[in-house]
């Protein structure tokens, strides 16, 4: 009846539109050979759609009077649909194989990741240790020089002078001790 034909035609139209949209989306992910197969599938679907629309038109005009006659009109399109289905299977298998290869590559990379992380951590720890060592030495050397100078002065050797270097707090202390040294030398010489 006409209501069933209309309902099935609308359902068919929605399914065809969804299939064509899915093909367009998959085509963006496809490689060259897959893209060719998908293009052929889209072409075969357009041929099928044209044949189906022709059959619906013939039904509407009363040229076809029963489902067997409609099936006979659609029979030549069966080879297109079979070829479309086979191409879809091939593309699906190719995409599944490529996805499996990517998964395996990621698994290999993931297996190597702990070693990469460990190596990177060791390198960062080594660099951090060298940086801390350089900072500690930049602080300890002037302090050790100040200690040696203070010990020499405590032993009565005022010939040892303090040389300020830099512009940090330790250099400020060295300048202050230098002024104190000059004042002590003047007191001792007077």
Secondary structure, 3 states (H helix, E strand, C coil): CHHHHHHHHHHHHHHHHHHHHHHHHHHCCCCHHHHHHHHHHHHHHHHHHHHHHHHHHHHHHCCCCCHHHHHHHHHHHHHHHHHHHHHHHHHHHHHHHHHHHHHHHHHHHHHHHHHHHHHHHHHHHHHHHHHHHHHHHHHHHHHHHHHHHHHHHHCCCCCCCCCCCCCCHHHHHHHHHHHHHHHHHHHHHC
